[in-house]
Amino acid sequence: VGMVYTPRERIGFVILAAVGLVGINGVFLWAVLTRTDALLDSLSNPIAAVFIAEAFLLLGLLTYLLTRWKVISIHWAWFIALALLGSILFALPVALLWSERRQAKAEPSTDPSK
């Protein structure tokens, strides 16, 4: 038995995913394309390097835990790909909604109205 989200929760997940993809990732892509000097400066900054390393390590840990606890049903590599393409704020809601949808398709409906 997996998690079933309310319509309000689903809308919240979609909004969070959009913020992660368009907002956070959009600002990052804008900076990469228009402020390459700032990107190079941040990569040579040891404080920024520590935060980047921590983010990658936490992504690995989060991916492991979500798949280990069977919170998400997508393959771990897909979760990492979604996070790298759009941010963790994008990947997590997408994976949760995708897992809920896959679960709903796998379980036969007991509601006679469906």
C-alpha positions as CSV (number, residue, x, y, z in Angstrom):
1,V,0.0,0.0,0.0
2,G,1.5,3.3,-1.1
3,M,0.7,6.9,-0.4
4,V,-2.4,8.5,-1.8
5,Y,-2.3,12.3,-2.1
6,T,-5.2,14.6,-1.8
7,P,-6.0,16.9,-4.8
8,R,-4.6,19.9,-2.7
9,E,-1.4,18.0,-2.1
10,R,-1.1,17.1,-5.8
11,I,-1.5,20.8,-6.8
12,G,1.1,21.7,-4.2
13,F,3.5,19.1,-5.7
14,V,2.9,20.5,-9.2
15,I,3.6,24.0,-8.0
16,L,6.8,23.0,-6.2
17,A,8.0,21.1,-9.3
18,A,7.3,24.1,-11.5
19,V,9.2,26.4,-9.1
20,G,12.1,23.9,-9.1
21,L,12.2,23.5,-12.9
22,V,11.5,27.1,-14.0
23,G,12.5,29.1,-10.9
24,I,15.6,27.5,-9.4
25,N,16.8,25.8,-12.6
26,G,15.8,28.8,-14.7
27,V,18.0,31.1,-12.6
28,F,20.8,28.7,-12.7
29,L,20.6,28.4,-16.5
30,W,20.3,32.1,-16.9
31,A,23.5,32.6,-14.8
32,V,25.4,29.9,-16.7
33,L,24.5,31.5,-20.1
34,T,24.9,35.2,-19.1
35,R,27.3,35.3,-16.2
36,T,30.0,32.7,-16.9
37,D,32.4,34.7,-14.8
38,A,30.2,34.2,-11.7
39,L,30.0,30.5,-12.5
40,L,33.8,30.2,-12.8
41,D,34.2,32.2,-9.6
42,S,31.8,30.0,-7.7
43,L,33.5,26.8,-8.9
44,S,36.9,28.1,-7.6
45,N,35.5,29.2,-4.2
46,P,36.1,26.5,-1.5
47,I,33.0,27.5,0.4
48,A,30.8,27.0,-2.7
49,A,32.6,23.8,-3.5
50,V,31.7,22.4,-0.1
51,F,28.0,23.3,-0.6
52,I,28.1,21.7,-4.1
53,A,29.8,18.5,-2.7
54,E,27.2,18.3,0.1
55,A,24.3,18.7,-2.4
56,F,25.6,15.8,-4.5
57,L,26.2,13.6,-1.4
58,L,22.7,14.4,-0.1
59,L,21.2,13.7,-3.5
60,G,22.8,10.3,-3.4
61,L,21.5,9.7,0.2
62,L,18.0,10.9,-0.6
63,T,17.9,8.7,-3.7
64,Y,19.0,5.7,-1.7
65,L,16.5,6.3,1.1
66,L,13.6,7.0,-1.1
67,T,14.1,3.8,-3.1
68,R,15.0,1.7,-0.1
69,W,11.9,2.8,1.8
70,K,9.9,2.3,-1.5
71,V,8.6,5.9,-1.3
72,I,9.2,6.3,-5.1
73,S,8.7,3.6,-7.6
74,I,10.8,5.0,-10.4
75,H,14.3,3.7,-10.9
76,W,16.9,5.5,-8.8
77,A,18.8,6.6,-12.0
78,W,15.6,8.4,-13.2
79,F,15.4,10.3,-9.9
80,I,19.0,11.4,-10.2
81,A,18.5,12.4,-13.8
82,L,15.4,14.5,-12.9
83,A,17.3,16.2,-10.1
84,L,20.2,17.0,-12.3
85,L,18.0,18.3,-15.1
86,G,15.6,20.3,-13.0
87,S,16.7,20.4,-9.3
88,I,15.7,18.2,-6.3
89,L,12.7,20.5,-5.8
90,F,11.6,19.4,-9.3
91,A,12.5,15.7,-9.0
92,L,10.9,14.9,-5.7
93,P,7.4,16.0,-6.4
94,V,7.5,14.5,-9.9
95,A,8.8,11.1,-8.5
96,L,6.1,11.1,-5.7
97,L,3.3,11.9,-8.2
98,W,4.6,9.4,-10.7
99,S,4.8,6.7,-8.0
100,E,1.3,7.4,-6.9
101,R,0.0,7.1,-10.4
102,R,1.9,3.9,-11.1
103,Q,0.5,2.4,-7.8
104,A,-3.1,3.4,-8.8
105,K,-2.7,1.7,-12.2
106,A,-1.3,-1.5,-10.6
107,E,-4.1,-1.8,-8.0
108,P,-7.5,-3.0,-9.2
109,S,-10.2,-0.5,-8.3
110,T,-12.6,-1.6,-5.6
111,D,-14.9,1.4,-6.2
112,P,-18.0,0.2,-8.2
113,S,-18.5,3.7,-9.6
114,K,-15.2,3.3,-11.6
